[in-house]
């Protein structure tokens, strides 16, 4: 499929995701919304870990990768815990193995990658997004390995977008490559924000979205490209066109 068609599909998909979400009840707020910042538009999805569950997925029980966001479990139970939205969980090799640290259900399946190398992942500092129950965080990789916070789920990607309220030092204000991008940040220990651009943006623009518009003191780039990286069961056409490696699903939390 040509790049222009991919970009058109992407723009339509993420736009419809924001527009076609079911009307909220008085006790429910849609997790995703469209946000404009610096002449670009983004779909932003928020997860409150006191009310939602964030889970990572890579391989099925038989060992084969899930591959597609629509293939993730649609619920965590028969009556509760439906899937709200899903996105990719970071960079991966051609065999769909995560490039860096990957923890799923408390098990470290791939070790942290601290080597030097080319590409976005190795644009140091890179970082780790981690979740433990109702707590989440984004830390530089070196800080994560030193502090060793409890992590039920963790994924390493790069580069960091925002580091203690400062932009990554290698980002130009508006120059550099422009691509569709998605990433994750934290507003507070219980509130996670995912964002995906509707058009091609620079790293600097994307980082300023998280810091200046969304208010995240720490944020991490997950991946980029020309295919959709955000899925909603309410808009199934937003599934990815090409297989992915690790993925993130955000679900309703069952009542205590």
FIDO-68095 format. One record per residue: x, y, z of N, C-alpha, C, O in turn. Coordinates in steps of 0.05 Angstrom, whole numbers, plus 5000, padded with zeros to 4 digits. Layout:
XYZXYZXYZXYZ ...
END
This chain:
501749765000500050005000501850255000503750265015 501250454983502850694982502750855007500850845022 504851015011505051175035502751385037501751435059 501951505014499751695016497151565025495751675041 496651325015494151185023494351115053492351125067 496651035062497050965090496451215108495051195128 497551445099497151685115494151765115493151845136 492851735092489951795092488451605110486651695124 489051345109487751155126488151225155486351205171 490551305161491251365189489651605199488351595220 489551815183488152055191485152005194483952095214 484051855176481151785178480651615202478651645217 482451425207482051225229482151365256480251325272 484251515262484451635288482351855292481351895314 481551995270479452195272476852065279475352165296 476151845266473651715271473651585299471551555311 475951505308476151395335475151595355473651535374 475951845352475152055371472152125367470852185386 471152115342468552205336466351995341464152055347 467151735338465151525338464951385365463451185368 466351485386466051365412463251395421461951595415 462151195436459351205445458951445464460751525478 456551555463455951775481456251695510455251485518 457651855526458051775554455551805571453951985566 455351635591453251675611454251885630456551985628 452551955649453352165669455752075685457152245696 456251815688458351715705460751625688462651515699 460651675662462751575645463851795627462351935615 466451815625467752005607469351845586470851665593 468951915561470451765540473451795545474452005552 474951575542477851585548479451745527481651835533 478351775502479951895481478552155471476152175471 480252345464479252595453481252705433483552615432 480452895416482153025397483253275409481753435421 485853315407487253545418488853685396490153555381 488653955395490154115376492454245391492054365412 494754245379497054385391499054445369499954275353 499854705368501854795348501154715319502854615305 498654755312497654715285497554415277497154345254 497854235296497553945291495353835309494753955330 494253615301492053485316492953205325494453075312 492053135349492752885361490252755373488452895381 490252485374488352345391489752275417491852145417 488552365439489652335465487852155482485452215484 488851945494487251765510488451755538490851715542 486751785558487551795585486651555600484351455597 488351445618487651215634488151285664490351345672 486051275679486151305708486351025720484450875720 488750955731489150685740487550605765487450375773 486150805776484250735798481650625787480150505801 481250675761478750595748479150425723477350295713 481650425713482250255689484750085695486250135714 485049875679487249695681488949705656487849695634 491549735659493449735636494849465636496149395655 494649325613495949065611497649065585496849185565 499848915585501548885562501148615550500648415565 501348595524501048335509503248315488503848505474 504448075486506348025465505647765451505047765427 505747535465505247285453502747145465502147185489 501446995449499246825458500346585474502746545476 498546435486499446205502501046005485502845865496 500445985459501945795442504645905432506045755419 505246155439507846265432507946445408509946575403 505746465392505746635369504846925378503146945395 506047125366505347405373502447465367501247355348 501147635383498447725377498347875350496547825334 500348045346500648175320498748415314499648615305 496148385320494248585314492748685339492048515356 492348945341491049055364488248935368487348895390 486848885346484148775348484148485358482048375364 486548355359486748075368486948065398486747845410 487248285412487548285441484848205453482748245441 484848085478482348025491480548265493481448485500 478048225487476148455487475048515514473748715518 475648345534474848395561476648235580478048045571 476548305606478048155626476147965641477047835660 473747955633471747775646469147785631468947925611 467247625639464747595624463147845625461747925606 463147985648461348215651462848475656461748695652 465348465665466848705672469448705656470348505646 470648935655473348955645473548965615475348835604 471649095601471849105572474149275562475049455576 475149215538477349365527476349635518474349665504 477749845527477150115520478650215495477550325477 481350165495482950225472485650075475486249975496 487150065453489649925453491650075434490750205416 494150045440496250165424498749995425498849795440 500750065410503249905410504849975435504450185447 506649795443508049825469511049865464512649815482 511849975441514650025437515849885413514449755398 518449915410519749815386520349525387520649405409 520649395364521049105363522649035338522849185319 523948795340525548685318523748565296521248545301 524848495273523248365252521648115261519648055249 522747975282521247745292519247815314518147645327 518748085317516848195336517748185365516148245383 520248115370521348125397521948415405523048555389 521248495429521848775438524848825436526548655442 525549075428528349145426529649175453532049115456 528149265473529249305499527749165521526348965516 528049255545526749135569523749095564522349265554 522848855571519948795569519148615592520248395594 517248715608516248565631513248525627511848725622 512348285630509448225627508548045650509647835654 506448135664505447985687507547915707507647695718 509348115712511448085732513847925723515747895738 513947825698516147665688517747825667516747935648 520347835672522147975653522647785629524147585632 521447845607521747675583524047765565525147595551 524748015566527048125551528648315569527448475583 531248285570532948455587533248735576532848785553 533948915594534349195586536649215566538649065567 536349395547538349435526539649705531538449915528 542249705540543649945546545949995525547650165530 545949845503548049875483547650125467545450235465 549850225455549650445436548850325409549350095403 547650495392546850405365545450625350545050845361 544550565326543150765309540250765315539150595330 538850965304535950965306534851105331536351175349 532151135331530851275352531251145379531551275400 531150875380531350735406533850815420533850845445 536050845406538650895418539351195420541651265425 537351365416537851655419537651705449535551785460 539951675463539951695492539451985501540252175488 538052015524537051795540534351685529532651835520 534251415530531651285525530351225552531451315572 528151085552526751055578525050815580524850645561 523750785603521950565609519250665619519150835637 517150565608514450605618513650355633513850135623 512850395658512250155675509550195690508750425695 508349975697505749975711505849765733506849545729 504849845757504549655779501949705793501749885810 499849565785497249605797496149875790495649935767 495750045810494650315806496750525804496150765806 499250445800501450635798502950595772503450365763 503750815759505250805734507451015734507251205750 509450985717511551185715513051165689512950955675 514451375682516351385660518951485671519151705682 521051325667523751395677525751355655525451185638 527951505657530251445640531151165646530851065669 532251025626533050745630534950715653534650535670 537050875654539050855675537850895703538550755722 535951085705534651135730532850895738532750815761 531450785719529750555724531450315735530650195754 533650265722535350035730536650085757537149895772 537050335764538250395790536150385812536650265833 533850495807531750505828530250245830529250175852 530050095809528649835808525749855820525149705839 524150035809521350045820519849795814520449645795 517849735831516149505826514749535799513649755793 514849325783513549345756512249085749513548885746 509649095746508148865736508348845706508348635694 508549085694508949115665510949335660510949535674 512749295640514649495634515549465605515849245595 516049685592517049685564519149905561518750125570 521349845548523450035543523250135514522949965496 523450385510523350505483524950755483526250825503 525050895461526551135460526151295434525451185413 526751545436527951685458525951775479523451765474 526851865502525152015521524252265507525852385492 521852345511520852595500521152825520522153035513 520252775544520452975566521852845590521152625598 523852985601525452875623525353075646526653285644 523853015667523653205690522953485680524153685688 520953505663519853755652521653885632521154115625 523753755622525453865601525353685577525053445579 525453815553525353655528528053515524530153605534 527953295510530453155503532453345491531653505473 534953345500536853545491537553535461538553735451 536953325447537653305419535353385400535753375376 533153465411530853545394531253835384531754015400 530953875358530754135347527954245352526054095356 527654515351525054625357522954535338520754455347 523454545312521554455293522754295270521254195253 525354265270526654125248526853825253525453715271 528453685237528653395240526553255224524853375211 526552985226524652825211521852865221521352935245 519952835203517152865210515752605203515752515180 514452485223513052235220510552225238510352385256 508752035232506651985252508051865276509851705274 507151955300508551865324506451805346504251925347 507151615363505551575387507351535411509551435409 506251615435507951605459506151595483503751585482 507551595507506151575532507451755553509851795553 505751875570506752045591505151995616503051855616 505952105638504552075664503852355675505652525676 501352395683500552645696501052635726501852835738 500652395737501152345766501452045768500951905748 502151935791502651645793500351475785500751235780 497851575783495551405776494351485749492451355741 495451675735494251775710496251765687498351895688 495551605667497251555644495951685620493551665616 497551805602496551935578497951825554500451825552 496451715535497451625509496651825488494451935489 498451875469497852065447498951955421501051825420 497351995399498151915372497552155354495352265355 499452225337499052455319497352375295497552145285 495652555286494052505262495552565237494852465215 497752705239499452775216502352745224502952685247 504152785205507052765211507953005227507353235220 509352955249510353165267513253105273514252885271 514753315283517553275291517553185320515553195334 519853085329520153015357519653245375518453225396 520753485368520353715384517453795388516553845410 515953785366513053845368511653645386509953715402 512353385382510953175397511653195427509953165444 514153255433514953285461513553525474512653505497 513253745460511953985471508953925476507754045494 507753755459504953675465504753565493503053645508 506553375499506453245526507053445548505653445569 509053605545509853785567508054025569506954085591 507554165547506254425548503254405546501854565559 502154215531499254195528498053995547495954045559 499353765552498253555569499253565598497953455615 501453705602502453735630504053505641504053455665 505353345623506853115632509753205638511053315620 510753145661513553205668515452995656517853055653 514452755650516052555638514352405617512052345621 515552365593514052235571516052085554518452165552 515051885541516751695525515651655498513151605495 517351665477516551595450516251285448518051145457 514051185437513650905434514450805406515950615403 513350935385514150855358512851055338511451235346 513351015313512251185293511851035267512250795266 511151175246510651055220508151155207507251375214 507151015187504851105172502350935175500450975161 502350755195500050585199498750655226500250745244 496150605230494850665255496150505278496750275276 496450645301497550515325495650555348496550535372 493150605343491150635364488550505355487550565334 487550335372485150175365482950205386483550225410 480550215376478250215394476250005384475649995360 475149845402473049655393470649795381469249675365 470250045388467950195376468550285348466750365333 471050275340471850355312473850155302476250215300 472849915295474749695288476449745264478549615261 475749935247477350005224480050125231481750165214 480350195257482850315266485050105273487150175283 484549855267486549645272488949695255488749815233 491349605264493749645249493749475223492649255222 495049585203495249445177497349235176497049035163 499549285191501849095192502148995220501449125239 503148745223503448635250505248795268507148925258 504748795294506248935314507548735333506848505333 509448835348510648675370508948715395506548655394 510148795417508648825442506449045440506849245426 504249005454502049195453500949245481501349085499 499449465483498249545508495249555505494249665486 493849435524490949445525490049585550491149535572 488149765548487049915571484149825575482449845557 483549715598480949595604479549735628480849855644 476949705629475449785653476449615677477049385674 476549735700477249595724474749485737472849645741 474749235744472349125757471949255784473849335798 469349285792468749405817469849245840469749005840 470849385860472049255883469849165902470449045923 
END
